[in-house]
Amino acid sequence: MAKAPPPPEFRTRRGTGAVVLAGVDGRSMMARRFREITTGIETDLGGDLTEAQRQLLARAATLACWCEERETELASGAEFDAAEYATISNALRRLLADLGLDRLARDVTPHLADYINRGAGHADG
């Protein structure tokens, strides 16, 4: 039988979602970009991720941020290590493939009781 998750008072701030990157100012450009990437991919995956998926997603977002930094450096004329970039890009691709590259639809079908109640409300009005 699966073990229930700990109650919120026994979880870390990262575990509750209050902190995305421990010890990092959440207003920094990279922290904001990390949140954008994780939120976008989580939405693409339908929103209700397992802990394993969340862990893969965090690693993927980290690598995506790293790649974006290297791309900025390349565009500004800085030294660029193509082999290192290719290695990290391939690791990112594998993580994303493990998570799933297809966008998943969320079930937005209303519950029967909500549908009936909404219909009853319109009939009275």
Phi and psi restraints in degrees (value plus and minus 20) as a CYANA .aco file:
   2 ALA   PHI     -91.4   -51.4
   2 ALA   PSI     123.8   163.8
   3 LYS   PHI    -103.7   -63.7
   3 LYS   PSI     116.9   156.9
   4 ALA   PHI     -90.5   -50.5
   4 ALA   PSI     127.2   167.2
   5 PRO   PHI     -86.7   -46.7
   5 PRO   PSI     135.1   175.1
   6 PRO   PHI     -86.0   -46.0
   6 PRO   PSI     132.3   172.3
   7 PRO   PHI     -84.0   -44.0
   7 PRO   PSI     136.6   176.6
   8 PRO   PHI     -71.8   -31.8
   8 PRO   PSI     -54.7   -14.7
   9 GLU   PHI     -88.8   -48.8
   9 GLU   PSI     -34.9     5.1
  10 PHE   PHI    -126.3   -86.3
  10 PHE   PSI     -12.8    27.2
  11 ARG   PHI    -118.1   -78.1
  11 ARG   PSI     136.0   176.0
  12 THR   PHI     -95.8   -55.8
  12 THR   PSI     145.3   185.3
  13 ARG   PHI     -84.8   -44.8
  13 ARG   PSI     -51.1   -11.1
  14 ARG   PHI     -90.6   -50.6
  14 ARG   PSI     -59.0   -19.0
  15 GLY   PHI     -84.8   -44.8
  15 GLY   PSI     -49.9    -9.9
  16 THR   PHI    -107.6   -67.6
  16 THR   PSI     -28.8    11.2
  17 GLY   PHI      70.1   110.1
  17 GLY   PSI     -19.3    20.7
  18 ALA   PHI     -89.1   -49.1
  18 ALA   PSI     -49.9    -9.9
  19 VAL   PHI    -147.8  -107.8
  19 VAL   PSI     112.2   152.2
  20 VAL   PHI    -108.7   -68.7
  20 VAL   PSI     -68.3   -28.3
  21 LEU   PHI    -146.3  -106.3
  21 LEU   PSI      89.0   129.0
  22 ALA   PHI     -79.3   -39.3
  22 ALA   PSI     113.4   153.4
  23 GLY   PHI      58.1    98.1
  23 GLY   PSI     -12.7    27.3
  24 VAL   PHI    -134.5   -94.5
  24 VAL   PSI     114.9   154.9
  25 ASP   PHI     -84.9   -44.9
  25 ASP   PSI      95.8   135.8
  26 GLY   PHI     -84.6   -44.6
  26 GLY   PSI     -29.6    10.4
  27 ARG   PHI    -110.6   -70.6
  27 ARG   PSI     -27.4    12.6
  28 SER   PHI     -86.2   -46.2
  28 SER   PSI     137.1   177.1
  29 MET   PHI     -78.9   -38.9
  29 MET   PSI     -64.3   -24.3
  30 MET   PHI     -88.9   -48.9
  30 MET   PSI     -58.4   -18.4
  31 ALA   PHI     -84.8   -44.8
  31 ALA   PSI     -61.1   -21.1
  32 ARG   PHI     -85.4   -45.4
  32 ARG   PSI     -61.2   -21.2
  33 ARG   PHI     -86.1   -46.1
  33 ARG   PSI     -59.9   -19.9
  34 PHE   PHI     -78.1   -38.1
  34 PHE   PSI     -65.5   -25.5
  35 ARG   PHI     -84.2   -44.2
  35 ARG   PSI     -60.5   -20.5
  36 GLU   PHI     -79.7   -39.7
  36 GLU   PSI     -65.0   -25.0
  37 ILE   PHI     -85.9   -45.9
  37 ILE   PSI     -68.1   -28.1
  38 THR   PHI     -84.3   -44.3
  38 THR   PSI     -60.8   -20.8
  39 THR   PHI     -84.8   -44.8
  39 THR   PSI     -63.1   -23.1
  40 GLY   PHI     -82.4   -42.4
  40 GLY   PSI     -66.1   -26.1
  41 ILE   PHI     -89.0   -49.0
  41 ILE   PSI     -60.1   -20.1
  42 GLU   PHI     -80.2   -40.2
  42 GLU   PSI     -60.8   -20.8
  43 THR   PHI     -83.4   -43.4
  43 THR   PSI     -64.3   -24.3
  44 ASP   PHI     -79.1   -39.1
  44 ASP   PSI     -52.7   -12.7
  45 LEU   PHI    -106.8   -66.8
  45 LEU   PSI     -15.3    24.7
  46 GLY   PHI      77.9   117.9
  46 GLY   PSI     -27.2    12.8
  47 GLY   PHI      74.2   114.2
  47 GLY   PSI     -48.0    -8.0
  48 ASP   PHI    -127.6   -87.6
  48 ASP   PSI      64.1   104.1
  49 LEU   PHI    -110.4   -70.4
  49 LEU   PSI     130.9   170.9
  50 THR   PHI     -97.6   -57.6
  50 THR   PSI     147.4   187.4
  51 GLU   PHI     -82.0   -42.0
  51 GLU   PSI     -59.5   -19.5
  52 ALA   PHI     -80.6   -40.6
  52 ALA   PSI     -62.7   -22.7
  53 GLN   PHI     -84.4   -44.4
  53 GLN   PSI     -60.0   -20.0
  54 ARG   PHI     -81.8   -41.8
  54 ARG   PSI     -59.6   -19.6
  55 GLN   PHI     -85.6   -45.6
  55 GLN   PSI     -65.1   -25.1
  56 LEU   PHI     -83.0   -43.0
  56 LEU   PSI     -59.7   -19.7
  57 LEU   PHI     -82.7   -42.7
  57 LEU   PSI     -62.3   -22.3
  58 ALA   PHI     -82.4   -42.4
  58 ALA   PSI     -62.7   -22.7
  59 ARG   PHI     -85.1   -45.1
  59 ARG   PSI     -62.0   -22.0
  60 ALA   PHI     -83.6   -43.6
  60 ALA   PSI     -62.8   -22.8
  61 ALA   PHI     -84.4   -44.4
  61 ALA   PSI     -57.7   -17.7
  62 THR   PHI     -81.9   -41.9
  62 THR   PSI     -67.2   -27.2
  63 LEU   PHI     -86.4   -46.4
  63 LEU   PSI     -56.8   -16.8
  64 ALA   PHI     -83.6   -43.6
  64 ALA   PSI     -62.6   -22.6
  65 CYS   PHI     -81.9   -41.9
  65 CYS   PSI     -62.3   -22.3
  66 TRP   PHI     -80.8   -40.8
  66 TRP   PSI     -65.7   -25.7
  67 CYS   PHI     -82.1   -42.1
  67 CYS   PSI     -62.5   -22.5
  68 GLU   PHI     -82.9   -42.9
  68 GLU   PSI     -57.7   -17.7
  69 GLU   PHI     -82.6   -42.6
  69 GLU   PSI     -64.7   -24.7
  70 ARG   PHI     -84.5   -44.5
  70 ARG   PSI     -57.9   -17.9
  71 GLU   PHI     -85.0   -45.0
  71 GLU   PSI     -58.7   -18.7
  72 THR   PHI     -84.1   -44.1
  72 THR   PSI     -63.4   -23.4
  73 GLU   PHI     -81.4   -41.4
  73 GLU   PSI     -63.6   -23.6
  74 LEU   PHI     -80.3   -40.3
  74 LEU   PSI     -66.1   -26.1
  75 ALA   PHI     -83.9   -43.9
  75 ALA   PSI     -48.5    -8.5
  76 SER   PHI    -110.7   -70.7
  76 SER   PSI     -16.0    24.0
  77 GLY   PHI      70.9   110.9
  77 GLY   PSI     -11.5    28.5
  78 ALA   PHI     -93.7   -53.7
  78 ALA   PSI     146.5   186.5
  79 GLU   PHI     -82.3   -42.3
  79 GLU   PSI     123.0   163.0
  80 PHE   PHI    -154.0  -114.0
  80 PHE   PSI     104.8   144.8
  81 ASP   PHI    -117.6   -77.6
  81 ASP   PSI      77.9   117.9
  82 ALA   PHI     -83.9   -43.9
  82 ALA   PSI     -56.3   -16.3
  83 ALA   PHI     -86.7   -46.7
  83 ALA   PSI     -64.3   -24.3
  84 GLU   PHI     -83.5   -43.5
  84 GLU   PSI     -62.5   -22.5
  85 TYR   PHI     -82.1   -42.1
  85 TYR   PSI     -63.6   -23.6
  86 ALA   PHI     -84.1   -44.1
  86 ALA   PSI     -60.2   -20.2
  87 THR   PHI     -82.0   -42.0
  87 THR   PSI     -67.9   -27.9
  88 ILE   PHI     -87.8   -47.8
  88 ILE   PSI     -60.1   -20.1
  89 SER   PHI     -81.3   -41.3
  89 SER   PSI     -60.4   -20.4
  90 ASN   PHI     -88.1   -48.1
  90 ASN   PSI     -58.4   -18.4
  91 ALA   PHI     -83.0   -43.0
  91 ALA   PSI     -61.7   -21.7
  92 LEU   PHI     -82.3   -42.3
  92 LEU   PSI     -65.4   -25.4
  93 ARG   PHI     -79.0   -39.0
  93 ARG   PSI     -62.2   -22.2
  94 ARG   PHI     -85.1   -45.1
  94 ARG   PSI     -61.8   -21.8
  95 LEU   PHI     -82.4   -42.4
  95 LEU   PSI     -64.2   -24.2
  96 LEU   PHI     -85.5   -45.5
  96 LEU   PSI     -57.0   -17.0
  97 ALA   PHI     -85.0   -45.0
  97 ALA   PSI     -60.0   -20.0
  98 ASP   PHI     -83.0   -43.0
  98 ASP   PSI     -58.0   -18.0
  99 LEU   PHI     -92.0   -52.0
  99 LEU   PSI     -55.4   -15.4
 100 GLY   PHI      94.7   134.7
 100 GLY   PSI     105.0   145.0
 101 LEU   PHI    -111.0   -71.0
 101 LEU   PSI     -30.2     9.8
 102 ASP   PHI    -109.3   -69.3
 102 ASP   PSI     122.4   162.4
 103 ARG   PHI     -94.3   -54.3
 103 ARG   PSI     112.6   152.6
 104 LEU   PHI    -123.7   -83.7
 104 LEU   PSI     116.8   156.8
 105 ALA   PHI     -98.5   -58.5
 105 ALA   PSI     118.6   158.6
 106 ARG   PHI    -104.1   -64.1
 106 ARG   PSI     128.6   168.6
 107 ASP   PHI     -99.0   -59.0
 107 ASP   PSI      91.3   131.3
 108 VAL   PHI    -128.1   -88.1
 108 VAL   PSI      -7.1    32.9
 109 THR   PHI     -85.4   -45.4
 109 THR   PSI     106.4   146.4
 110 PRO   PHI     -88.6   -48.6
 110 PRO   PSI     131.9   171.9
 111 HIS   PHI     -85.5   -45.5
 111 HIS   PSI     129.4   169.4
 112 LEU   PHI     -74.7   -34.7
 112 LEU   PSI     -63.9   -23.9
 113 ALA   PHI     -82.3   -42.3
 113 ALA   PSI     -61.7   -21.7
 114 ASP   PHI     -83.6   -43.6
 114 ASP   PSI     -61.5   -21.5
 115 TYR   PHI     -83.5   -43.5
 115 TYR   PSI     -64.2   -24.2
 116 ILE   PHI     -85.5   -45.5
 116 ILE   PSI     -64.6   -24.6
 117 ASN   PHI     -83.4   -43.4
 117 ASN   PSI     -59.1   -19.1
 118 ARG   PHI     -84.7   -44.7
 118 ARG   PSI     -62.0   -22.0
 119 GLY   PHI     -85.1   -45.1
 119 GLY   PSI     -60.1   -20.1
 120 ALA   PHI     -86.3   -46.3
 120 ALA   PSI     -57.2   -17.2
 121 GLY   PHI     -84.3   -44.3
 121 GLY   PSI     -57.4   -17.4
 122 HIS   PHI     -92.0   -52.0
 122 HIS   PSI     -53.6   -13.6
 123 ALA   PHI     -88.3   -48.3
 123 ALA   PSI     -53.4   -13.4
 124 ASP   PHI     -96.5   -56.5
 124 ASP   PSI     -47.9    -7.9
